[in-house]
Amino acid sequence: MGWHGSCSQISPPGSAGGDAQAIVHVAAAACPRCSNSKAGLEAPAQPGHGGWRLTPLRRGWLAAALAICALLAVTVAVLNFAARPPPVRPASGPPGGGWSSAPAAAAPPRHRRMAFEVAPSPPAMRAALTRARQSELQAAWAPPRDRRVALLHKASDPITLRGLQAALLAKQQVEAAGGWYGFLYSLYPHDLPDVNGPPASERSRITLDSLHAALGNGTVFAVGRDQVEGALGEGVLDEYRRLLIGQLRQQDWAWSTNDVVDVTWHALHGDSLPDWASHVWAVELDVGWTGSLVDALQSTVNNTAADWVGYATERSTSKRRWFWHDCHNWLPRGGVWKAFRHAARYSRRLLDAIGREMRARRVQCDEITAPSVCAAHAGWCVVDASWQPGHPACGIDPATGEDLYRWDARIAPDQWDEVLRADAADAAARGAGGGGGGGGGAAVGGRLYHAIKW
């Protein structure tokens, strides 16, 4: 629409300038020519041009908008490039090794809940469908011929009665499959209790005595500050303090150094492992399970030669997406990987490599450590990253269908009772035994849950 007339009136084109119904009287300050010129617009020189033309200011705005869009497109492209998985080396590939973020063979089918989200149903029905599909996937999995595993159970204070019962059951199931079981009691960054020490260490002495009595003297290992400094050097503790307190402002920092304890144990007590154990499962005591713990762990492995198997292993792209992205003092840009380590499998050569980095004062928070060090040694280190959310080994709440193998899940006693009953019923339907992580004997198949803090 074009405009013509004087500053005292505006008439649409095609109407008589004196038509009383078409004339709009305005103040001179509201004249389109005057007011719009302040906003960067001008009226056409002649009527009937069909719209406003762009002024230099408007063209500047448009150019800025296009530049912003181009910048966003480049940013997305760069992030996609950074997040792409590295090349995959099949297990039968050249002996020189390689970094593999995907399984060498086809990954076990993953359970997906998308169908239940598309067609909403009551929670109980959705859980039943979910668990039915999970049972189908588990029934299709066959345990390996060699079921031996080396398993190191890990805990710090307090160790509850349920935790001690879980340790006894895990030892029974692992040894029944021909495997090796150990229990690691950590007091790091504090010292181990001295027989003649102060009363404050009395609880730790009682805990150690109870573990030895229940599990056997050759099964229990203890790690404190002295052991860490003896195995990795005095500078490790200083580097972690500098990183976590100075850089990330985390006063309660010791919980982020669990990998220090694992590596120290291997450096001091790795010779206690049998000759056949080239890999070690490190499992936190707050991980619960149903059925067979051995089968639950082995079902997460797709590449048996992999140096690292951990839940939700992936590249970390930015601190904005993950707070701990910068919790290291040496990794290159694009070299930060992460994984949950409630239950994880290390190769012994990877544990040795992590120890060498720590002795050189190259440290990082524990969720970064194993996959990132493996990536830094891509010439020989291999990761099996097929254990992702939705895997059939990950436990599900029977009432709601909620994923119960998560870092932030807290499983209450009554909820755990419901899980045990539901999983026992599923196992019976599959023709397997029931129980696990708090009750029951060995069975084919199993599910993992985290976290049980009582």
SVG drawing of the C-alpha trace seen along z (x, -y; Angstrom):
<svg xmlns="http://www.w3.org/2000/svg" viewBox="-17 -19 73 92">
<polyline fill="none" stroke="black" stroke-width="0.4" points="0.0,0.0 1.4,-3.4 0.6,-6.6 0.1,-10.2 -1.1,-13.5 0.2,-16.1 1.4,-15.7 -2.0,-16.7 -3.8,-13.8 -3.2,-10.4 -5.3,-8.9 -5.1,-5.4 -4.3,-5.4 -7.3,-5.3 -9.5,-7.4 -10.2,-11.1 -8.0,-13.3 -11.1,-15.0 -13.2,-11.8 -14.2,-12.3 -14.5,-8.5 -11.0,-7.8 -9.1,-10.7 -7.3,-10.0 -6.2,-13.2 -3.0,-12.8 -0.6,-15.1 2.5,-16.1 4.7,-14.1 2.8,-10.9 3.1,-11.4 4.5,-8.1 7.2,-10.0 8.3,-11.6 8.0,-8.8 9.1,-6.0 12.2,-7.8 13.3,-7.7 12.9,-3.9 15.0,-3.6 12.2,-3.6 11.2,-6.1 8.0,-6.5 8.3,-5.9 8.8,-8.9 5.7,-8.3 2.3,-6.7 1.4,-3.1 4.8,-1.5 3.2,1.4 5.3,1.2 8.2,-0.2 11.7,0.0 14.7,0.9 16.9,-1.9 20.6,-1.4 19.7,-0.8 17.2,1.9 19.7,3.5 22.3,3.5 19.8,5.3 19.1,7.9 22.9,8.4 23.4,8.9 20.6,11.5 22.1,13.4 25.5,13.3 24.1,14.7 22.3,17.5 25.6,18.4 27.5,18.4 25.0,20.7 25.2,23.1 29.0,23.2 28.8,23.8 26.4,26.8 28.6,28.2 31.7,28.0 29.9,29.6 28.6,32.4 32.1,33.0 33.6,33.0 31.0,35.4 31.4,37.9 32.7,41.3 36.3,42.2 37.0,44.9 36.0,48.4 38.5,51.2 37.0,54.7 38.2,57.2 39.9,59.2 41.7,56.1 45.4,55.5 47.3,56.3 48.5,52.7 45.2,51.9 42.9,48.9 40.3,46.8 36.8,48.2 33.7,46.3 31.3,48.8 31.1,52.6 33.2,54.7 30.2,56.9 26.5,56.1 25.5,54.8 22.9,56.6 19.4,55.3 18.5,52.3 15.2,52.0 13.4,48.9 10.4,47.3 9.4,45.0 6.3,47.1 4.9,46.6 5.4,42.9 3.6,42.7 0.6,44.6 0.3,43.6 -1.0,46.2 -1.4,46.5 2.0,46.8 1.4,50.4 0.6,51.6 3.5,49.6 5.9,51.3 4.5,54.7 5.1,54.2 8.5,52.8 9.6,55.7 8.1,58.2 10.3,56.8 13.3,56.8 12.6,60.5 12.5,61.3 15.9,59.7 17.4,61.4 16.1,64.8 17.9,64.4 21.2,63.8 23.4,66.9 26.2,66.7 29.7,67.3 31.3,70.7 33.9,69.3 31.9,67.5 34.9,66.6 35.3,63.0 37.6,61.2 35.5,58.9 36.6,56.3 33.8,55.0 34.5,51.5 33.2,49.6 34.0,46.9 32.3,46.1 29.7,46.8 29.3,50.5 25.8,51.6 24.4,55.0 22.7,55.2 26.1,54.2 27.8,57.0 25.2,59.5 25.5,58.3 29.3,58.9 28.8,62.4 26.3,63.2 28.6,61.7 31.5,63.8 29.4,66.9 28.2,66.3 31.6,65.3 33.4,68.2 30.6,70.6 31.3,69.5 35.1,70.2 36.0,66.6 38.1,64.5 36.5,62.2 38.1,59.4 36.8,56.6 38.4,53.2 37.8,51.0 38.8,47.4 39.6,44.8 41.3,42.5 42.2,39.6 42.5,40.6 45.0,43.0 44.2,46.6 43.4,47.2 46.4,47.9 46.1,50.6 47.3,48.1 45.6,45.1 43.1,42.7 39.5,43.8 38.2,42.0 39.6,44.8 37.8,47.5 34.9,47.8 37.3,48.4 39.1,51.1 35.8,52.8 34.7,52.6 38.0,54.2 37.7,57.0 34.2,57.7 35.1,57.8 38.0,60.2 35.8,62.4 33.0,62.5 35.0,62.7 38.4,64.1 41.7,62.4 43.0,63.1 39.9,61.4 39.9,58.0 42.2,55.1 42.4,51.7 43.7,48.5 44.3,45.2 46.4,42.1 49.7,43.7 49.0,46.5 48.0,44.0 51.2,41.8 53.3,45.0 51.9,46.3 51.4,43.0 53.6,40.4 52.9,37.6 52.1,35.1 48.8,36.9 46.9,35.6 48.2,32.0 47.2,32.1 43.7,33.2 43.4,30.5 44.6,27.9 42.2,29.1 39.0,29.6 39.3,26.9 41.2,24.2 39.7,24.6 36.3,26.1 35.6,24.7 34.7,28.2 35.5,28.3 34.2,31.9 36.6,33.2 37.7,36.7 34.7,38.5 35.9,37.5 39.1,39.5 37.7,43.1 40.0,44.0 43.0,43.2 41.9,46.0 41.4,48.5 44.8,47.8 46.5,47.9 45.0,51.3 46.2,52.7 49.7,51.3 50.0,52.8 47.9,56.0 47.5,56.8 49.7,59.8 46.9,61.4 44.8,61.8 45.0,65.2 46.9,65.6 43.8,65.8 42.4,62.5 43.5,59.9 40.5,57.7 39.0,56.7 35.4,55.7 35.3,52.9 31.8,52.8 30.6,50.4 28.8,51.9 25.7,49.7 25.0,51.5 22.2,54.0 21.3,56.9 18.8,59.6 19.6,63.1 23.2,63.7 25.7,60.8 28.2,62.6 25.7,62.9 24.4,59.4 27.9,58.0 28.9,60.3 25.8,59.4 27.1,55.8 30.2,56.8 30.1,56.9 33.9,56.9 35.6,59.3 39.0,57.9 38.1,54.3 40.2,52.5 37.2,50.5 33.6,51.4 31.5,48.7 27.9,47.6 27.0,44.6 30.6,44.1 30.6,41.1 32.6,38.0 32.1,34.9 31.7,31.9 31.4,28.9 31.1,27.8 27.7,26.4 26.4,29.9 28.4,31.5 29.8,29.8 32.9,32.0 34.0,31.5 37.0,29.4 37.9,31.6 41.4,32.5 44.8,30.8 46.2,32.3 43.7,33.6 43.6,32.0 40.6,30.3 38.2,33.0 40.0,35.6 37.6,35.7 35.4,38.8 33.1,39.8 31.4,42.9 29.5,43.9 31.6,46.3 29.2,47.8 30.2,51.1 33.0,51.1 35.6,53.4 39.2,52.4 42.0,54.2 45.1,54.5 47.2,52.7 44.7,49.8 45.1,49.6 48.9,49.6 48.5,46.7 46.3,44.7 48.9,45.2 51.7,43.9 49.7,40.7 49.0,40.1 52.6,40.5 53.4,37.8 50.8,35.6 48.3,35.8 45.0,36.2 41.3,36.0 38.0,36.7 37.1,40.4 34.2,40.4 36.7,39.0 39.7,41.1 39.4,44.5 37.8,43.6 39.9,40.5 43.2,42.2 42.2,45.0 41.5,42.4 44.9,40.8 46.5,44.2 44.5,45.0 47.3,47.0 46.5,50.0 43.5,49.2 40.0,50.3 36.7,49.2 33.4,51.2 30.7,48.5 27.7,50.7 26.4,50.5 24.1,47.6 20.8,46.5 18.0,49.0 20.3,52.0 18.4,55.1 20.8,55.5 19.6,52.2 16.9,52.6 13.4,51.1 11.0,50.1 8.1,52.7 5.5,50.1 6.4,47.1 8.8,48.4 11.4,45.9 15.1,46.7 16.7,47.8 20.3,47.9 21.2,44.2 23.6,42.1 20.8,40.2 18.4,43.0 17.8,43.8 16.1,47.2 14.2,47.4 13.8,50.7 10.1,51.2 10.9,50.4 13.7,52.9 11.3,55.6 9.0,54.9 11.9,55.2 12.9,58.6 9.4,60.0 8.9,58.8 12.3,60.0 11.9,63.3 8.5,63.7 10.2,62.8 13.0,65.3 10.6,68.0 8.7,67.3 12.0,67.6 12.8,70.8 15.7,69.2 16.3,68.9 15.4,65.8 17.1,63.7 20.2,61.5 21.9,58.5 20.1,59.0 18.6,62.5 18.5,65.6 20.9,68.0 22.7,68.2 20.6,67.9 21.1,67.4 20.6,63.8 20.5,60.8 19.7,57.1 21.7,54.2 20.3,51.5 21.9,48.3 21.9,47.0 21.1,48.8 22.4,46.6 20.9,48.5"/>
</svg>
